[in-house]
Amino acid sequence: AMRFIGRPLAADDHSAIRGFLRRSRQVSIGLSLVIAFAMLALVVGGYIGDSEHAYVYLLAAVALPFYTLIVYYAGIANAFSWFGISFMPNNVIRPLAFFLAIAGFWYLRGSLDATSSMALHLVVIVLIGLAVASWCERALHGRIRPAEPKYETRLWLRTALPIMFVIMFSSYFSAFTVIITGPLLTS
């Protein structure tokens, strides 16, 4: 986002910024919904999770689009140097709120299971996702002039695809392996 917002911002090209914001939001949220629905179908079809843990996967699938909102707007905020909005919600507020929710739930109920933990995390993610989206949209409204969106898809893909593959191979596949392997191992 930094390159696709920073350069047009310096050139006062609000059309390119509007185009990037619109298309990147469509792609990010759209892909997260596709993945969430695929995960829901796999869980409902019995391919992922046993009867005891199926709700954890269902809650995780519901949380994914909201978490995508957090990450999407963090990248946009970072490109505008709004570091408070960029880093605080996901790196400080979300873990702290999740910890407090778990501590409070455990204190009140005396026990905690994976489904309760994921449900609490879902609530935290939804609240933070909606708050971050609201903060960023208000900030963008004041910073970017109205303009007809200009889409530079070829440049975006040429730049983003190599970065995406590097991130997938260095970060996500190791986490994905742990998530998928866990249910397959016997206790």
N, C-alpha and C positions, 0 to 999 in steps of 0.2 A: 504494500500500500504506500510505503514511503516514496518510492520512485514514481508511482502513477498519480500521486497527489502532489508531491513536492515540486516536480518539474512544472506541471500546469499551474500550480499556485504561484510560482515565481514568474511565470509568463502571463499571469492574470487570465488564464484560460478556464473559466468556470464551466464551460460546456464539457470539457474533457474530464473534469473532476466529477461533475454530475453523472456523466456516462459511466465512469469507473465505479462510483458509489452504487448506482442503480444495478449495474450488471454483476458486480461482485456480491452484492446482497442477494440477488436472485440466485446466483450459482451456489453461494454458501448455504443459504437456507434451503434451497431446493435439494441439494445433495444430502444435507442432513435429514431432510424429510424422507428421501428415498431410502437412505440407510436405516432410519428409524422404522419405516414401514416394513422393510425387508427383515429387520430384526424381530419385529412384532410377528410377522408371518412365520419365521423360523421357530419362535417360541410357541406360538399357538399350534403350529404343526408338530410340535414335539421334537424338533431337531436340536434345539438348544435348551438346556436346563431340564432338571427333573421337576417333579411336582412340588418339591420343597423350595426350590430356588427360582421357579419360573417367574414369580412376581418381581424378583430382583431385576431380571432381564427386561421385563415389561416396563418397570419404572425407569430403568436406564435408557430404554428406547424413547420414552416420553421426554426424558431430560435432555437428550441429545440436541434437538433444535434450539432449546433455550441456552445450552452451553455454547452452541455455535454462535448465538447472538453475542454472548460475552466475548468470545474470542474475535469475532468479526469487528465489533466496535472497539475492542482493545487495539487492534491493528490500525483502524482508522484514527483513533485518538492519538496513537503513537506517531502517525504520519503528520499530524497537526501539532505535535509536541505538547499535547495535553496529557502529561505523564500521570497525573493523579487519576484520571479516568482510565488511562491505559493499563496501569499496573495494580492499583489498589483493589479494585473489585475482585479480580480473579486471584491475585497472589496474596492478599491480606484479608480482605473482608469475607470472601467465600470460605476459606479454611477456618477462620475464627468463628464465623456464624455457624458453620457445620459442627465445629467442636462444642460450641455452647448449646446447640440444639441436641447433640448426642448426650452431653453431660446432663442437661435438664431432663431429657427423656429417661435416661438411666436412673437419675435421682428420684424421679416421680414414680417410675414403674419397677425399678429394681432389677431390670433385665433389658437386654437389647439383642436383637437378631439382625441378620443381613437385610431382611425386607424392611424393617423399621429404619435401619440406617439409610438405606437407599431412598425411602420415602422422605426422610428428613432432608437428605441431600437434594432431592427433587424440589422440595419447597424452597430451599435456600437458592438453588440454581434459578428457579423461575423468578423469584423476587429480585435477585441480583441481575438477571438477564433483562427483565423489564425495566429496572431502574437504569441500567447502563444504556439501554436503547433510548430511553427517554432523555437522559442527560446528553448523550451524543447528538441526537436529532435536534434538540434545542440549540446546542452549541453550533452544529452545522448550519442551522437555519440563520444564525447570526453571522456566520463566517462566509458562506458561499452564496453568491448572488443567484437569483433565478436565471436559468439558461436552458436552452434545448440540449439534452444530453448528446454527447459525441462519443461514439464507441470505437475504440482502437483495439479491437479484439486480437488481431494478429500480433501486435506488440505485447499485449498482456499474456497471450499464450506462449509466445517465444521466450518471454522472461520467466513466467510462473511455472511452467511444466518442469524444467530441470530442477528448480528449487523444490517443487512438490515431491519429486521422486527422491531427492536427497533426504528430505525430512521423513518421508515414509520409510525409507530403508534404515535411517539412523535412529528414529524415535518410535514410530507407531508400530512397526512390525515386532519389535521386542515386547512392547506392552500388549499387543494383540496376541502374541504367543502365550504370554502368561494368562491372559483372560480365557483363551480357548483351551489351554492345557489344563487349567484348574478343574473344570467339571469332568474332564476325562480321567483324571487320576483318582484312584480309590483312596479312601481316608485311612 
